[in-house]
Amino acid sequence: MGMPQAKRTSEYDVVIEQDEDGIYIAHVPELPGCHTQGDSLEEVMENVSEAIALYLEHAKGRIENPLKFVGVRRVRSPEKAGA
């Protein structure tokens, strides 16, 4: 009997941001170093899907230091002193 294969997740959380030039940037918190960009949301989603596939192919199921995406929270900054 061989070693059991690492369980592969079929879905990953993707964080998408937009830079000052309007370019969308996506990264996958669960896969350190997995990121891409695109000119539109549609393009960045296609690109990130491909980036995930390439990442997993290269990792051969062994992801070093995987992270668990917990979520995004909005935090209010404290008021400036004396303002």
TAHUNOR-V969228 format. One record per pair of residues at least 24 apart in sequence whose C-alpha atoms are under 10 Angstrom apart, sorted by the first residue. I is the first residue (numbers start at 1). GAP is how many residues later the second one is. D is the distance in whole Angstrom. If there is no record, write none. Layout:
{{I	GAP	D} {I	GAP	D}}
This chain:
{{5	55	10} {5	56	7} {5	57	9} {6	54	9} {6	55	6} {6	56	7} {6	57	9} {7	54	8} {7	55	10} {8	48	9} {8	53	7} {8	54	10} {8	55	10} {10	42	10} {11	38	10} {11	41	10} {12	37	9} {12	40	9} {12	56	10} {12	57	9} {13	55	10} {13	56	7} {13	57	9} {13	58	9} {14	31	9} {14	34	8} {14	35	10} {14	55	9} {15	54	10} {15	56	10} {15	57	9} {16	25	9} {16	28	8} {16	29	9} {16	32	10} {17	24	10} {26	25	10} {27	24	9} {27	25	10} {28	24	8} {28	39	10} {28	41	9} {29	37	9} {29	38	6} {29	39	7} {29	40	6} {29	41	9} {29	42	10} {30	33	9} {30	35	9} {30	36	6} {30	37	5} {30	38	6} {30	39	6} {30	40	10} {31	24	8} {31	25	9} {31	32	7} {31	33	9} {31	34	8} {31	35	6} {31	36	7} {31	37	9} {31	38	10} {32	31	9} {32	32	8} {32	33	8} {32	34	7} {32	35	7}}
